[in-house]
């Protein structure tokens, strides 16, 4: 017999703080695609509340609505009650799993792949051995390593141009997507596998081009693994190198660029200006998208959504590319491997004339 789904008091408090005003509808990217109440923050919180009150039996559709939220946080910016939606829904998903309710099929497949192979791709991936211990370790993250290796090459080129000694760790998955989806135990196991490799490498500083990896290492690793890691996103590190004169850009690129703020980098980590300063220093003319900084739009690929909800993720990516087109930009630039992959796929159908690049790739062309 299935256990009842009980929620901690602090989670129930968040659910009851939602007074159903509906302002989140204007910000939720999944609602923009689906147009149905069950696909926005208010609807998801209401369903979770009804479940907690015994008025709703969690079924496949209910589970689908909860797991389709990729924790982008846009709803929290506009919520007048300040409901911590992403944390609340993560806790609800965790409670569902704890009660023996299985996650959607593709979510379960993703977790299995990460735990069995150390990556989301359901296959063994060749990894170059980590060099001898160096003060700086580049942790690529799984998406850059496998799907957008140009970012990794660009990071290395910039570091070499700056005269820095570094080593590279390609994977394994840090567990961030699993943690955000509420699969805490699976996330812990993935994180511990990475922690073992980080301890062996012994760097003073870890830099990564992935915002998700940055947040995972900075905020969740200590509790999950007991390991404290000094970590910086690549844009923050490279801005410091520029300011210190260690990194010198030998030429400028004269193009108009739309910059996409990745959800995790902007809303979760509060990193808005470092990427923009790098763009200005590169000579690019910045064309701000309508939704930017804290109000940025979601690419859809965060939390590996392109593997769990591919149709939804692709629709969200296309909407964002269309917004970039309205700026009249020559190139759409971002600072996240998942966002880059999203837009690289979307432009094939929406805007073949629009170039797509990661900031690290822009810098690598100028050193």
C-alpha positions as CSV (number, residue, x, y, z in Angstrom):
1,X,0.0,0.0,0.0
2,X,1.4,3.4,-1.0
3,X,2.4,5.7,1.8
4,X,0.5,9.0,2.2
5,X,2.3,12.0,0.8
6,X,3.2,14.3,3.7
7,X,4.9,17.6,3.3
8,X,7.1,19.5,5.8
9,X,5.5,22.5,7.6
10,X,7.8,24.9,5.8
11,X,6.7,23.6,2.4
12,X,3.0,23.7,3.4
13,X,3.6,27.3,4.5
14,X,4.9,28.2,1.0
15,X,1.9,26.5,-0.7
16,X,-0.6,28.5,1.5
17,X,1.2,31.8,1.0
18,X,0.2,31.6,-2.7
19,X,-3.0,33.7,-2.8
20,X,-3.7,32.7,-6.5
21,X,-3.3,36.2,-8.0
22,X,-2.1,34.7,-11.2
23,X,0.8,37.2,-11.9
24,X,3.1,34.2,-12.4
25,X,1.2,33.4,-15.6
26,X,2.9,36.4,-17.3
27,X,6.4,35.1,-16.4
28,X,6.1,31.3,-16.6
29,X,7.7,30.0,-19.8
30,X,5.9,26.6,-19.8
31,X,2.6,28.4,-19.5
32,X,3.5,30.6,-22.5
33,X,3.8,27.4,-24.5
34,X,1.0,25.3,-23.1
35,X,-1.5,28.0,-22.2
36,X,-3.1,25.8,-19.5
37,X,-3.3,26.5,-15.8
38,X,-1.7,23.3,-14.8
39,X,1.5,24.4,-16.6
40,X,2.2,27.5,-14.5
41,X,3.4,28.2,-11.0
42,X,0.0,28.9,-9.5
43,X,-1.5,25.8,-11.0
44,X,1.3,23.6,-9.8
45,X,1.2,25.1,-6.3
46,X,-2.6,24.6,-6.1
47,X,-2.4,21.0,-7.2
48,X,0.3,20.4,-4.6
49,X,-1.9,22.0,-2.0
50,X,-4.9,19.9,-2.9
51,X,-2.8,16.8,-2.7
52,X,-1.6,17.7,0.7
53,X,-5.2,18.3,1.8
54,X,-6.3,14.9,0.4
55,X,-8.4,16.4,-2.3
56,X,-6.3,15.2,-5.2
57,X,-4.8,11.8,-5.9
58,X,-1.4,12.2,-7.5
59,X,-1.5,10.5,-10.9
60,X,0.6,10.6,-14.1
61,X,-0.7,13.9,-15.3
62,X,-0.1,15.5,-11.8
63,X,3.5,14.2,-11.8
64,X,4.0,15.4,-15.3
65,X,3.0,19.0,-14.4
66,X,5.3,19.0,-11.4
67,X,8.4,17.7,-13.1
68,X,7.9,19.8,-16.2
69,X,8.8,22.9,-14.2
70,X,12.6,23.4,-14.7
71,X,13.0,25.7,-11.8
72,X,13.8,28.7,-13.9
73,X,12.6,31.0,-11.1
74,X,10.8,33.6,-13.3
75,X,7.6,33.2,-11.3
76,X,9.4,34.2,-8.1
77,X,10.5,37.5,-9.5
78,X,6.9,38.7,-10.1
79,X,5.2,36.9,-7.1
80,X,3.9,39.7,-4.7
81,X,3.8,37.2,-1.8
82,X,7.4,36.1,-2.3
83,X,6.6,32.4,-2.6
84,X,9.7,30.3,-3.0
85,X,8.1,28.3,-5.8
86,X,11.2,26.4,-7.1
87,X,12.2,25.2,-3.6
88,X,8.6,24.3,-2.7
89,X,8.0,22.3,-5.9
90,X,11.3,20.6,-5.5
91,X,10.3,19.5,-2.0
92,X,6.9,18.3,-3.3
93,X,8.6,16.2,-5.9
94,X,10.9,14.8,-3.3
95,X,7.9,13.9,-1.1
96,X,6.2,12.2,-4.0
97,X,9.3,10.1,-4.7
98,X,9.5,9.3,-0.9
99,X,6.0,8.1,-1.0
100,X,6.8,5.6,-3.7
101,X,5.3,7.5,-6.6
102,X,7.5,7.1,-9.6
103,X,8.7,10.1,-11.6
104,X,7.8,10.5,-15.3
105,X,9.5,7.9,-17.5
106,X,12.1,10.2,-19.1
107,X,13.0,11.6,-15.7
108,X,13.7,8.1,-14.4
109,X,15.7,7.3,-17.5
110,X,17.8,10.4,-17.0
111,X,18.5,9.5,-13.4
112,X,19.5,6.0,-14.4
113,X,21.8,7.2,-17.1
114,X,23.6,9.6,-14.8
115,X,24.1,7.0,-12.0
116,X,25.2,4.2,-14.3
117,X,27.3,6.2,-16.8
118,X,28.2,9.4,-14.9
119,X,26.5,11.4,-17.6
120,X,23.0,11.9,-19.1
121,X,23.7,10.3,-22.4
122,X,23.1,6.6,-21.5
123,X,26.5,5.6,-22.8
124,X,30.1,5.5,-21.8
125,X,31.9,8.7,-22.8
126,X,35.6,8.9,-23.4
127,X,37.2,11.3,-21.0
128,X,40.8,12.6,-21.2
129,X,42.7,11.9,-18.0
130,X,43.0,14.9,-15.6
131,X,46.5,16.4,-15.6
132,X,48.7,16.5,-12.6
133,X,47.5,18.8,-9.8
134,X,47.2,22.4,-10.8
135,X,45.9,25.5,-8.9
136,X,43.1,26.0,-11.4
137,X,40.8,23.2,-12.5
138,X,38.4,23.6,-15.4
139,X,35.3,21.6,-14.7
140,X,33.5,21.3,-18.1
141,X,30.1,20.0,-17.0
142,X,28.4,17.3,-19.0
143,X,26.7,19.4,-21.6
144,X,29.7,21.4,-22.7
145,X,31.9,18.3,-22.7
146,X,29.7,16.2,-25.0
147,X,27.4,18.6,-26.9
148,X,29.2,21.9,-27.0
149,X,33.0,21.1,-26.9
150,X,33.8,24.4,-28.6
151,X,33.1,26.0,-25.2
152,X,35.8,23.8,-23.6
153,X,38.3,24.6,-26.3
154,X,37.5,28.3,-25.9
155,X,38.0,28.3,-22.1
156,X,41.4,26.5,-22.6
157,X,42.5,29.0,-25.2
158,X,41.7,32.0,-23.0
159,X,43.5,30.5,-20.1
160,X,46.6,29.8,-22.2
161,X,46.6,33.3,-23.6
162,X,46.5,34.5,-20.0
163,X,49.6,32.5,-19.1
164,X,47.8,30.4,-16.5
165,X,48.5,26.8,-15.5
166,X,45.4,24.6,-15.3
167,X,44.0,21.1,-15.6
168,X,40.7,19.9,-17.1
169,X,38.1,17.6,-15.6
170,X,35.5,16.4,-18.1
171,X,32.5,15.3,-16.2
172,X,31.1,13.4,-14.4
173,X,27.6,15.0,-14.0
174,X,27.5,17.1,-10.9
175,X,24.0,16.0,-10.0
176,X,22.4,19.4,-10.3
177,X,19.5,18.4,-12.6
178,X,18.7,15.5,-10.2
179,X,18.8,17.7,-7.2
180,X,16.5,20.4,-8.7
181,X,14.0,17.7,-9.7
182,X,13.8,16.4,-6.2
183,X,15.9,13.2,-6.6
184,X,18.0,14.1,-3.6
185,X,19.5,10.6,-3.0
186,X,20.4,10.2,-6.7
187,X,21.9,13.7,-6.7
188,X,24.0,12.9,-3.7
189,X,25.4,9.8,-5.3
190,X,26.3,11.8,-8.5
191,X,27.8,14.6,-6.4
192,X,29.9,12.2,-4.3
193,X,31.3,10.7,-7.5
194,X,32.4,14.1,-8.6
195,X,33.6,15.1,-5.2
196,X,36.1,12.1,-5.2
197,X,37.6,13.4,-8.4
198,X,37.8,17.0,-7.2
199,X,39.6,15.9,-4.0
200,X,42.1,13.9,-6.1
201,X,42.7,16.9,-8.3
202,X,43.1,19.3,-5.3
203,X,42.7,22.6,-7.0
204,X,42.6,26.0,-5.3
205,X,39.9,27.2,-7.7
206,X,37.4,25.5,-9.9
207,X,36.1,27.4,-12.9
208,X,33.2,26.2,-15.1
209,X,31.3,27.6,-18.0
210,X,28.1,26.0,-16.7
211,X,25.9,28.0,-14.3
212,X,24.2,24.9,-13.1
213,X,27.5,23.3,-12.1
214,X,28.5,26.6,-10.5
215,X,25.4,26.7,-8.3
216,X,25.7,23.0,-7.4
217,X,29.3,23.3,-6.3
218,X,28.8,26.5,-4.5
219,X,25.5,26.0,-2.7
220,X,24.6,22.3,-2.5
221,X,27.9,20.4,-2.5
222,X,28.8,21.0,1.2
223,X,25.5,19.5,2.5
224,X,25.5,16.7,0.0
225,X,29.2,15.6,0.1
226,X,30.9,17.5,2.9
227,X,33.2,19.1,0.4
228,X,33.6,22.8,0.2
229,X,34.8,24.0,-3.2
230,X,36.0,27.4,-4.3
231,X,34.2,27.9,-7.6
232,X,33.6,30.6,-10.1
233,X,31.7,30.8,-13.3
234,X,34.0,31.4,-16.3
235,X,32.6,34.9,-17.0
236,X,33.4,36.1,-13.5
237,X,36.9,34.7,-13.7
238,X,37.6,36.1,-17.1
239,X,36.4,39.5,-16.2
240,X,38.9,39.6,-13.3
241,X,41.7,38.5,-15.7
242,X,40.7,41.4,-18.0
243,X,40.7,43.9,-15.1
244,X,44.0,42.7,-13.8
245,X,45.6,42.9,-17.3
246,X,46.3,39.2,-17.4
247,X,43.9,38.7,-20.3
248,X,44.4,41.0,-23.3
249,X,42.0,41.1,-26.2
250,X,44.1,41.8,-29.3
251,X,41.3,43.0,-31.5
252,X,37.6,43.9,-31.5
253,X,34.6,42.4,-33.2
254,X,32.2,44.9,-34.7
255,X,28.8,43.2,-34.5
256,X,25.5,43.8,-32.8
257,X,24.8,41.1,-30.1
258,X,21.7,40.1,-28.2
259,X,22.7,38.7,-24.8
260,X,20.6,36.0,-23.2
261,X,20.9,35.9,-19.4
262,X,20.9,32.2,-18.4
263,X,18.2,31.6,-15.7
264,X,20.6,30.1,-13.2
265,X,23.4,32.6,-13.8
266,X,21.1,35.6,-13.6
267,X,18.3,34.8,-11.2
268,X,19.9,32.2,-9.0
269,X,23.5,33.5,-8.9
270,X,22.9,37.2,-9.5
271,X,25.6,37.4,-12.2
272,X,24.4,40.0,-14.7
273,X,27.3,42.4,-15.3
274,X,30.3,40.2,-15.7
275,X,29.0,38.8,-19.1
276,X,28.0,42.2,-20.3
277,X,31.4,43.7,-19.4
278,X,33.1,41.0,-21.4
279,X,30.8,41.7,-24.4
280,X,31.6,45.5,-24.2
281,X,35.3,44.8,-23.9
282,X,35.1,42.5,-27.0
283,X,33.7,45.4,-29.0
284,X,30.2,44.0,-29.5
285,X,27.3,46.4,-29.5
286,X,24.9,45.1,-26.9
287,X,21.2,44.9,-27.9
288,X,19.2,44.1,-24.8
289,X,16.4,41.6,-25.3
290,X,13.0,42.6,-23.9
291,X,13.3,40.0,-21.1
292,X,16.7,40.5,-19.5
293,X,18.7,40.3,-16.3
294,X,16.3,39.2,-13.4
295,X,13.4,39.0,-15.8
296,X,15.2,36.9,-18.4
297,X,13.3,34.4,-20.5
298,X,14.1,30.7,-20.2
299,X,15.7,28.8,-23.0
300,X,13.9,25.6,-22.0
301,X,17.0,23.4,-21.9
302,X,17.9,24.0,-18.2
303,X,17.8,21.1,-15.8
304,X,18.4,18.9,-19.0
305,X,14.8,19.6,-20.1
306,X,15.7,18.8,-23.7
307,X,16.0,15.2,-22.5
308,X,13.0,15.0,-20.2
309,X,10.5,17.3,-22.0
310,X,12.0,17.8,-25.5
311,X,8.9,19.2,-27.2
312,X,8.3,21.7,-24.5
313,X,12.0,22.7,-24.3
314,X,12.2,23.2,-28.1
315,X,9.2,25.4,-28.1
316,X,10.6,27.6,-25.3
317,X,14.0,27.9,-27.1
318,X,12.3,29.0,-30.3
319,X,10.4,31.7,-28.5
320,X,13.6,33.1,-27.1
321,X,15.3,33.1,-30.5
322,X,12.4,34.9,-31.9
323,X,12.8,37.5,-29.2
324,X,16.5,37.9,-30.1
325,X,15.6,38.4,-33.7
326,X,13.4,41.4,-32.8
327,X,16.5,43.2,-31.5
328,X,18.0,43.2,-35.0
329,X,21.2,41.5,-33.6
330,X,23.8,39.7,-35.8
331,X,24.6,37.2,-33.1
332,X,22.8,35.8,-30.0
333,X,25.3,35.3,-27.2
334,X,24.9,33.5,-23.9
335,X,27.0,32.1,-21.1
336,X,25.7,28.6,-20.6
337,X,26.3,25.4,-22.5
338,X,22.7,24.3,-22.2
339,X,21.4,27.7,-23.5
340,X,23.9,27.6,-26.3
341,X,22.7,24.1,-27.3
342,X,19.1,25.2,-27.1
343,X,19.6,28.2,-29.4
344,X,21.9,26.3,-31.8
345,X,19.1,23.8,-32.4
346,X,16.3,26.4,-32.5
347,X,18.0,28.7,-35.1
348,X,17.9,25.8,-37.6
349,X,14.2,26.2,-37.8
350,X,13.6,29.8,-36.7
351,X,16.5,32.0,-37.9
352,X,19.3,30.4,-39.9
353,X,20.9,33.8,-40.5
354,X,21.3,34.5,-36.7
355,X,24.7,33.4,-35.4
356,X,24.8,31.8,-31.9
357,X,27.8,31.8,-29.6
358,X,28.9,31.4,-26.0
359,X,30.9,34.4,-24.5
360,X,33.9,32.2,-24.0
361,X,33.9,31.5,-27.8
362,X,33.8,35.2,-28.5
363,X,36.8,35.8,-26.2
364,X,38.8,32.9,-27.7
365,X,38.5,34.6,-31.1
366,X,40.1,37.8,-29.9
367,X,43.1,36.7,-27.8
